[in-house]
Amino acid sequence: MERALVQIALFGLLLTLVTTLPNKDDWDIYSFHVNSTVTSRYATTVITSRVANRMDESKEIEFHVRIPKNAFISKFKMLIDGQEYDGVVKAKEQAQQQYTEAVSRGQSAGLVSSVGRTLEEFKTSVTVAANNKITFELTYEELLKRKLGKYELQIHARPMQPVKDFKVDVYIHEKAGIDFIEVKGGLSTKALANAITITHEDKQAWVHFYPTEDQQKTCDSCGDQGMNGDLVIVYDVNRDTSLGDIKRSAGYFVHHFAPSSLPRIPKNVVFIIDQSGSMYGRKIHQTRIALIHILNDLAEDDFFGLFTFDSSIFHWKRELVQANKENLDSAKKFAQDIETRGATDINRAVLEGARMLNAHPREGSASILILLTDGDPTAGVTNLETIQSNVRGVIADKFPLYCLGFGFDVNFEFLEKMSLQNNGAARRIYEDSDADLQLKGFYEEVATPLLTDVTMIYAGAHNLTQTNFSQYYNGSEIVVAGQITDNDIETFNPQVVAISRNTRVVFSDTNTGESTGTVSDSHIQRVWAYLTVKQLLEKELQFSGPEKENVKKEALELSLKYSFVTPLTSMVVTKPLGENTDVLHKPKEGATPQAQQPPAGSVQLHGYAGAFPAVLADLNHYDDPVGGPIFQVVDSTAFLQEERISDKSTAAHPGFDSLSIVVAHGKVQETATTVPLIHRFLLKTETRSLPLCFDVTGDVRLKLLHHPNRELSVNGELDSVAYGGFKRIVIHFKADLHIEVDTQRITVREGQTMTLHTGQDLITAGSLTVIRRDKEIDVAAGDTRMVILIHKRGDKEFIWPVLRQKPSDNNISGILALKPAVYEEMQQTPSTKLKIKDQEIDVTRSNAVDYSIVSALTLDCWFMSAESALQRRLDDFIVTQL
């Protein structure tokens, strides 16, 4: 019998997403409560959702929540028929073993994690009996970070139905006193504004959001399906120039240090801007806009430098100069004229920026180095560890390095490690319409240094978190936690020593009454554990060898002790007997989601993603845009029976009946015919609208790129096994140069000479260069640059290409040369139609995993036939020979 999958949206501090439109006759979220308690900037949020299955048959209910990247899940439970089922946090390897055992028993255990701009996604599902109820309860914790003089607690709600008993309760308690509190966001507009009450009494504040069912339909982005928007609680605490806010309890302390009314320190800043070919188009345009805004914000007593780089350095001026009007006007003209070209020599660029700062020592100032890049090093020194070592040697702890990674083509872990090694931080800049605002926003965070060489000293304390900070910026905050030795308050003596301009300043505990307080025993201890784990994970990224293993072990022990789901642990979701096992992982920023190993004999839907096309990951079901997965099976026989249910599935999924879905390990069924594999492609848009997606059937050979003026052509052969992807890509250049790439080797045929390359050496053949790194191959030919990414699912690897730099002329064709999709959404009911080039096309909402980026993301998309998406025959992109 066909089982419907009902998806519920739950809310995180930042975002929660629902991917289905529920039928309220089937099920009902009859109560939904979010309760968030913030004490000393540490937020603990409990989400409780109660759901009723109104049907006379069992339904599978999916719990689907997105939470802030900085948050750690610490508790999850389900209440069914009076029985509690608790999630258990285990070491990742141990959880993985339990997951593998579930797979071997034929269960479709789920590894569920993905990363968005500010989110991580966790989900699980459970079967609810007919006319029965279930309660979900999720708890997670996060230390709010002060930026630009405020803390933000953001709740995004999208239940896709009005909820009768909907409540958000936020309680904030700050010992230092609350300076201001306000509520913003789309859920505070129109009639919903009347559902918000704010109470502020000195050190405490309460925010209540109790919208009625009618009000839930009336915000800026709300409708008949209920709320869809943000509730943002913004606040700050009282500040002074003393030691700050210290809280103690049960042998632990946490210290918040953010003095105000300090004089700003003049700065020396060097901007290093990547102008390589991959920055072409909107990226470089937005960089120009942001850079001009940032230059306008420089103070006259600041000194600055600016240069661009590709494989060479292009100086505006070779030395730092004062930020006077004449120099700023000249620098803005330079910024306006930045053009893209060439490769990427990050090593040379950062060393040159450091040289400029080292050559301009200025007493009473603070120096900052800012790098903006969108790619990996492809020229000069390309070994990542060598670059990091070179940079660390020339900076020598004299100033921080901030690395801004533009988009998902960058090796973010490389930038993050290099920043942390040099007292800075890395930030991803997302390719979107607001990228220039992201760049400007980051600069504003570091624009006003108030202190340098900050040392936090705690006599009578141990097991301290980070205590040395190169700079303290206006609007930010330094947080330190630790253990008080023998819990002896008398010997506990905090002190801060720093440099303010040319003066050494000391902050000491002169007022133990107001600035020090005690709170619940466990709270301060959990803040200490949270901070310690966060900083140990940063050290684990920087270290190697035994030192790396030691900090990893310590972070793991603390994560398990406090039940934090971190990159080292996973939560095993326990369910009623007979239900599937789920394992929830917390991914690292920039990491590719872990592959799910399918059980032997199972049926899998596979696909791909590419650059304007993108290769889709393996799925264990075909997504119905309304009711969830149509197929989610554990044996091939069940799949074949479900696939033949009725012709109605073809109406829901245009082109579905002509495309195969089955690839099985072993026999599908002795009498069954194995059908070819499906590969799903994405065709993205230049705007924030949904991309298009379409399927290609079988292990066909595709024309990826043809550039006749350059005598360059690239073809790829789709894989025919369960792990999808391209298995071979062949590059033809001029008449006698042919390069074949697979996951293991690069074969170069030049005339009658053939050479095999398996290492990471630079390959030069005529004017074409190839660089192989750990998980990607970079190919450059004149003004064209392509990267071939290597991904792994289970023990199988596959490849696909991404066009990073398009040639300057438009005489190109192929899958990689497709232009961004342009369409108009015509109607939503009874079915969605898109208008493309005066043609109205029926579509359904589906999704695909975009593997055209190093860190894959799941994207919603409009599914249609290949011909409709391409606006031409698919045969035009198929070749007979590689």
Secondary structure in CASP SS format (residue, H / E / C, confidence):
PFRMAT SS
TARGET T0000
AUTHOR 0000-0000-0000
METHOD secondary structure of the structure
MODEL  1
M C 1.00
E C 1.00
R C 1.00
A C 1.00
L E 1.00
V E 1.00
Q E 1.00
I E 1.00
A E 1.00
L C 1.00
F C 1.00
G C 1.00
L C 1.00
L C 1.00
L E 1.00
T C 1.00
L C 1.00
V C 1.00
T C 1.00
T C 1.00
L C 1.00
P C 1.00
N C 1.00
K C 1.00
D C 1.00
D C 1.00
W E 1.00
D E 1.00
I E 1.00
Y E 1.00
S E 1.00
F E 1.00
H E 1.00
V E 1.00
N E 1.00
S E 1.00
T E 1.00
V E 1.00
T E 1.00
S C 1.00
R C 1.00
Y E 1.00
A E 1.00
T E 1.00
T E 1.00
V E 1.00
I E 1.00
T E 1.00
S E 1.00
R E 1.00
V E 1.00
A E 1.00
N E 1.00
R C 1.00
M C 1.00
D C 1.00
E C 1.00
S C 1.00
K E 1.00
E E 1.00
I E 1.00
E E 1.00
F E 1.00
H E 1.00
V E 1.00
R E 1.00
I E 1.00
P E 1.00
K C 1.00
N C 1.00
A C 1.00
F E 1.00
I E 1.00
S E 1.00
K E 1.00
F E 1.00
K E 1.00
M E 1.00
L E 1.00
I E 1.00
D C 1.00
G C 1.00
Q E 1.00
E E 1.00
Y E 1.00
D E 1.00
G E 1.00
V E 1.00
V E 1.00
K E 1.00
A E 1.00
K H 1.00
E H 1.00
Q H 1.00
A H 1.00
Q H 1.00
Q H 1.00
Q H 1.00
Y H 1.00
T H 1.00
E H 1.00
A H 1.00
V H 1.00
S H 1.00
R C 1.00
G C 1.00
Q C 1.00
S C 1.00
A C 1.00
G E 1.00
L E 1.00
V E 1.00
S C 1.00
S C 1.00
V E 1.00
G C 1.00
R C 1.00
T C 1.00
L E 1.00
E E 1.00
E E 1.00
F E 1.00
K E 1.00
T E 1.00
S E 1.00
V E 1.00
T E 1.00
V E 1.00
A C 1.00
A C 1.00
N C 1.00
N C 1.00
K E 1.00
I E 1.00
T E 1.00
F E 1.00
E E 1.00
L E 1.00
T E 1.00
Y E 1.00
E E 1.00
E E 1.00
L E 1.00
L C 1.00
K C 1.00
R C 1.00
K E 1.00
L C 1.00
G C 1.00
K E 1.00
Y E 1.00
E E 1.00
L E 1.00
Q E 1.00
I E 1.00
H E 1.00
A E 1.00
R C 1.00
P C 1.00
M C 1.00
Q C 1.00
P C 1.00
V C 1.00
K C 1.00
D E 1.00
F E 1.00
K E 1.00
V E 1.00
D E 1.00
V E 1.00
Y E 1.00
I E 1.00
H E 1.00
E C 1.00
K C 1.00
A C 1.00
G C 1.00
I E 1.00
D E 1.00
F E 1.00
I E 1.00
E E 1.00
V E 1.00
K E 1.00
G C 1.00
G H 1.00
L H 1.00
S H 1.00
T C 1.00
K H 1.00
A H 1.00
L H 1.00
A H 1.00
N H 1.00
A H 1.00
I E 1.00
T E 1.00
I E 1.00
T E 1.00
H E 1.00
E E 1.00
D C 1.00
K C 1.00
Q E 1.00
A E 1.00
W E 1.00
V E 1.00
H E 1.00
F E 1.00
Y C 1.00
P C 1.00
T C 1.00
E C 1.00
D C 1.00
Q H 1.00
Q H 1.00
K H 1.00
T C 1.00
C C 1.00
D C 1.00
S C 1.00
C C 1.00
G E 1.00
D C 1.00
Q C 1.00
G E 1.00
M C 1.00
N C 1.00
G E 1.00
D E 1.00
L E 1.00
V E 1.00
I E 1.00
V E 1.00
Y E 1.00
D E 1.00
V E 1.00
N C 1.00
R C 1.00
D C 1.00
T C 1.00
S C 1.00
L C 1.00
G C 1.00
D E 1.00
I E 1.00
K E 1.00
R E 1.00
S E 1.00
A C 1.00
G C 1.00
Y E 1.00
F E 1.00
V E 1.00
H E 1.00
H E 1.00
F E 1.00
A C 1.00
P C 1.00
S C 1.00
S C 1.00
L C 1.00
P C 1.00
R C 1.00
I C 1.00
P C 1.00
K E 1.00
N E 1.00
V E 1.00
V E 1.00
F E 1.00
I E 1.00
I E 1.00
D E 1.00
Q C 1.00
S C 1.00
G H 1.00
S H 1.00
M H 1.00
Y C 1.00
G C 1.00
R H 1.00
K H 1.00
I H 1.00
H H 1.00
Q H 1.00
T H 1.00
R H 1.00
I H 1.00
A H 1.00
L H 1.00
I H 1.00
H H 1.00
I H 1.00
L H 1.00
N H 1.00
D H 1.00
L C 1.00
A C 1.00
E C 1.00
D C 1.00
D C 1.00
F E 1.00
F E 1.00
G E 1.00
L E 1.00
F E 1.00
T E 1.00
F E 1.00
D C 1.00
S C 1.00
S C 1.00
I E 1.00
F E 1.00
H E 1.00
W C 1.00
K C 1.00
R C 1.00
E C 1.00
L C 1.00
V E 1.00
Q E 1.00
A C 1.00
N C 1.00
K H 1.00
E H 1.00
N H 1.00
L H 1.00
D H 1.00
S H 1.00
A H 1.00
K H 1.00
K H 1.00
F H 1.00
A H 1.00
Q H 1.00
D C 1.00
I C 1.00
E C 1.00
T C 1.00
R C 1.00
G C 1.00
A C 1.00
T C 1.00
D C 1.00
I H 1.00
N H 1.00
R H 1.00
A H 1.00
V H 1.00
L H 1.00
E H 1.00
G H 1.00
A H 1.00
R H 1.00
M H 1.00
L H 1.00
N H 1.00
A C 1.00
H C 1.00
P C 1.00
R C 1.00
E C 1.00
G C 1.00
S C 1.00
A E 1.00
S E 1.00
I E 1.00
L E 1.00
I E 1.00
L E 1.00
L E 1.00
T E 1.00
D C 1.00
G C 1.00
D C 1.00
P C 1.00
T C 1.00
A C 1.00
G C 1.00
V C 1.00
T C 1.00
N C 1.00
L H 1.00
E H 1.00
T H 1.00
I H 1.00
Q H 1.00
S H 1.00
N H 1.00
V H 1.00
R H 1.00
G H 1.00
V H 1.00
I H 1.00
A C 1.00
D C 1.00
K C 1.00
F C 1.00
P C 1.00
L E 1.00
Y E 1.00
C E 1.00
L E 1.00
G E 1.00
F E 1.00
G C 1.00
F C 1.00
D C 1.00
V C 1.00
N C 1.00
F H 1.00
E H 1.00
F H 1.00
L H 1.00
E H 1.00
K H 1.00
M H 1.00
S H 1.00
L H 1.00
Q C 1.00
N C 1.00
N C 1.00
G C 1.00
A C 1.00
A E 1.00
R E 1.00
R E 1.00
I E 1.00
Y C 1.00
E C 1.00
D C 1.00
S C 1.00
D C 1.00
A H 1.00
D H 1.00
L H 1.00
Q H 1.00
L H 1.00
K H 1.00
G H 1.00
F H 1.00
Y H 1.00
E H 1.00
E H 1.00
V H 1.00
A C 1.00
T C 1.00
P E 1.00
L E 1.00
L E 1.00
T E 1.00
D E 1.00
V E 1.00
T E 1.00
M E 1.00
I E 1.00
Y E 1.00
A E 1.00
G C 1.00
A E 1.00
H E 1.00
N C 1.00
L C 1.00
T C 1.00
Q C 1.00
T C 1.00
N E 1.00
F E 1.00
S E 1.00
Q E 1.00
Y E 1.00
Y E 1.00
N C 1.00
G C 1.00
S C 1.00
E C 1.00
I E 1.00
V E 1.00
V E 1.00
A E 1.00
G E 1.00
Q E 1.00
I E 1.00
T H 1.00
D H 1.00
N H 1.00
D C 1.00
I H 1.00
E H 1.00
T H 1.00
F C 1.00
N E 1.00
P E 1.00
Q E 1.00
V E 1.00
V E 1.00
A E 1.00
I E 1.00
S E 1.00
R C 1.00
N C 1.00
T E 1.00
R E 1.00
V E 1.00
V E 1.00
F E 1.00
S E 1.00
D C 1.00
T C 1.00
N C 1.00
T C 1.00
G C 1.00
E C 1.00
S C 1.00
T E 1.00
G E 1.00
T E 1.00
V C 1.00
S C 1.00
D H 1.00
S H 1.00
H H 1.00
I H 1.00
Q H 1.00
R H 1.00
V H 1.00
W H 1.00
A H 1.00
Y H 1.00
L H 1.00
T H 1.00
V H 1.00
K H 1.00
Q H 1.00
L H 1.00
L H 1.00
E H 1.00
K H 1.00
E H 1.00
L H 1.00
Q H 1.00
F C 1.00
S C 1.00
G H 1.00
P H 1.00
E H 1.00
K H 1.00
E H 1.00
N H 1.00
V H 1.00
K H 1.00
K H 1.00
E H 1.00
A H 1.00
L H 1.00
E H 1.00
L H 1.00
S H 1.00
L H 1.00
K H 1.00
Y C 1.00
S C 1.00
F C 1.00
V C 1.00
T C 1.00
P C 1.00
L C 1.00
T E 1.00
S E 1.00
M E 1.00
V E 1.00
V E 1.00
T C 1.00
K C 1.00
P C 1.00
L C 1.00
G C 1.00
E C 1.00
N C 1.00
T C 1.00
D E 1.00
V E 1.00
L E 1.00
H E 1.00
K C 1.00
P C 1.00
K C 1.00
E C 1.00
G C 1.00
A C 1.00
T C 1.00
P C 1.00
Q C 1.00
A C 1.00
Q C 1.00
Q C 1.00
P C 1.00
P C 1.00
A C 1.00
G C 1.00
S C 1.00
V E 1.00
Q C 1.00
L E 1.00
H C 1.00
G C 1.00
Y C 1.00
A E 1.00
G C 1.00
A C 1.00
F C 1.00
P C 1.00
A C 1.00
V E 1.00
L C 1.00
A C 1.00
D C 1.00
L E 1.00
N C 1.00
H C 1.00
Y C 1.00
D E 1.00
D E 1.00
P C 1.00
V C 1.00
G C 1.00
G E 1.00
P E 1.00
I C 1.00
F C 1.00
Q C 1.00
V C 1.00
V C 1.00
D C 1.00
S H 1.00
T H 1.00
A H 1.00
F H 1.00
L H 1.00
Q H 1.00
E H 1.00
E H 1.00
R C 1.00
I C 1.00
S C 1.00
D C 1.00
K H 1.00
S H 1.00
T H 1.00
A H 1.00
A H 1.00
H C 1.00
P C 1.00
G C 1.00
F H 1.00
D H 1.00
S H 1.00
L C 1.00
S C 1.00
I C 1.00
V C 1.00
V C 1.00
A E 1.00
H C 1.00
G C 1.00
K C 1.00
V C 1.00
Q C 1.00
E C 1.00
T C 1.00
A C 1.00
T C 1.00
T C 1.00
V C 1.00
P C 1.00
L C 1.00
I E 1.00
H E 1.00
R E 1.00
F E 1.00
L E 1.00
L E 1.00
K C 1.00
T E 1.00
E C 1.00
T C 1.00
R C 1.00
S C 1.00
L C 1.00
P C 1.00
L E 1.00
C E 1.00
F E 1.00
D E 1.00
V E 1.00
T E 1.00
G C 1.00
D C 1.00
V C 1.00
R E 1.00
L E 1.00
K E 1.00
L E 1.00
L E 1.00
H E 1.00
H E 1.00
P H 1.00
N H 1.00
R H 1.00
E C 1.00
L E 1.00
S E 1.00
V E 1.00
N E 1.00
G E 1.00
E E 1.00
L E 1.00
D C 1.00
S C 1.00
V C 1.00
A C 1.00
Y C 1.00
G C 1.00
G C 1.00
F E 1.00
K E 1.00
R E 1.00
I E 1.00
V E 1.00
I E 1.00
H E 1.00
F E 1.00
K C 1.00
A C 1.00
D C 1.00
L E 1.00
H E 1.00
I E 1.00
E E 1.00
V E 1.00
D C 1.00
T C 1.00
Q C 1.00
R C 1.00
I E 1.00
T E 1.00
V E 1.00
R E 1.00
E E 1.00
G C 1.00
Q C 1.00
T E 1.00
M E 1.00
T E 1.00
L E 1.00
H E 1.00
T C 1.00
G C 1.00
Q C 1.00
D C 1.00
L E 1.00
I E 1.00
T E 1.00
A E 1.00
G C 1.00
S C 1.00
L E 1.00
T E 1.00
V E 1.00
I E 1.00
R E 1.00
R C 1.00
D C 1.00
K C 1.00
E E 1.00
I E 1.00
D E 1.00
V E 1.00
A E 1.00
A E 1.00
G C 1.00
D C 1.00
T E 1.00
R E 1.00
M E 1.00
V E 1.00
I E 1.00
L E 1.00
I E 1.00
H E 1.00
K E 1.00
R E 1.00
G C 1.00
D C 1.00
K E 1.00
E E 1.00
F E 1.00
I E 1.00
W E 1.00
P E 1.00
V E 1.00
L E 1.00
R E 1.00
Q E 1.00
K C 1.00
P C 1.00
S C 1.00
D C 1.00
N C 1.00
N C 1.00
I C 1.00
S E 1.00
G C 1.00
I H 1.00
L H 1.00
A H 1.00
L C 1.00
K C 1.00
P C 1.00
A E 1.00
V C 1.00
Y C 1.00
E E 1.00
E E 1.00
M E 1.00
Q E 1.00
Q C 1.00
T C 1.00
P C 1.00
S C 1.00
T E 1.00
K E 1.00
L E 1.00
K E 1.00
I E 1.00
K C 1.00
D C 1.00
Q E 1.00
E E 1.00
I E 1.00
D E 1.00
V E 1.00
T E 1.00
R E 1.00
S E 1.00
N E 1.00
A E 1.00
V E 1.00
D E 1.00
Y C 1.00
S C 1.00
I C 1.00
V C 1.00
S C 1.00
A C 1.00
L E 1.00
T E 1.00
L E 1.00
D E 1.00
C E 1.00
W E 1.00
F E 1.00
M C 1.00
S C 1.00
A H 1.00
E H 1.00
S H 1.00
A H 1.00
L H 1.00
Q C 1.00
R C 1.00
R C 1.00
L H 1.00
D H 1.00
D H 1.00
F H 1.00
I E 1.00
V C 1.00
T C 1.00
Q C 1.00
L C 1.00
END
